[in-house]
């Protein structure tokens, strides 16, 4: 399994790549096969400058243990996200929120003086 940092920017409810690509990627050998959500993931260019977008099955995703406010860089980031909220989550542009029918979620900043 390839390990890299990424930001999800899209998803398909099932695998939507061609049968020849499914075969070369060994999709049928996955535990859940092609009948699971697949995600378009922007890959951090500092981790792999040659891989801009990965198509990742849900069973291969790992969420970070906690907020990750570290450096993440990708040439498409400013086109798809407004920036980062106080929790370290990227804020998707309106078109992404509408496409996936999700409301904008923001975590209020932590009041350090409280």
N, C-alpha and C positions, 0 to 999 in steps of 0.2 A: 504494500500500500504506500502511495506517495503522501508525504506529510508536508503541508505548507499552510501559511496563514492566508485567509481569504475573507471576502465580504460577499454575502449572498445578495444578488441583484435581481433574480428571477427564478421561476420554477415552473415545471410541468408536472401535472398529476401522475403521469406515467412517462416512461422513456420515449422520447420523440425523435431519436436519431434513426438513420437508415439501417436496414438490416445488415448491410455490409460493415458499417461502423459498429453496430452491436456485436457482431461476430468478432471483429478485430479487438474490441475492448473487453471481450469475454463477459458481456452483460448477463448471459444465461447462467454463468457460474456463480453469480452473486446469490446470497442466501434468499433474497426476495426477488431476484431476477429483474425483469423490466417493469413489473407491475408494482412500482413504488414511486414516490415523488423523486424527481431529478432536479437538481438546482444548478443555475448558472452562477458561478462563483468567480468574482474578480480576485486574481491571485496577486499577492504583494510582489512588486517588481524587484524588491530587495532579496526575496527568497528565490524567485525564478524569473529572471528578466525575459525569458523566451516564451513563457506561458502566461498569456494575458487573461484568458477566460477558460475555466474548467467546467465540465458537465459532470456533476457528482451525484451519485445515488444517495438517498437519505441514509441508508445503513452505513455509509462511509463518512458521514459528517460527525465531527466532534465539536461540541460547544466549549468555549473557554471556561476555565474554572471560576473566573471572576471577571470583572470589568477589565478590558484591555484598552488603555488609553495610550498605548505605545505608538510608535511610528508605523504607518501603513501608507504605502504609496502605489498609485495606479493611475495611468493616463485617463481612464474613464470616470474616475471618482467624482470630479467636479461636474460632470454631465448628469450623473445619476443621483447624487446626494448633495444636500445643502451644506452639510458639515456634520459635526459630531455633537451630541447632547452631553449633559453633565455626567451621565452614566457611562459614556464612551461608546454609545450606539450611534451609528450613522443615521441621519435623518433623510429618508428618501424624498425625491422630488414628487410633485403632485401627480405626474403621469404614472409613476410606479405605484403610488398609493391607490390611484384609481384603477389601474390594471389589476391589482391583486386585492382590491376592495378592502383595504385596511386603513383605519383612521391613523392620523399622526399621533405618535406616542412620545411624550417627552417626560423625562424624569426631572423634577425641579432640582435646582442646585442645592447642595448641602450647605446649610448655614453654619459656617465655622465658628461663629461667635455664640451660638446657642448652647 
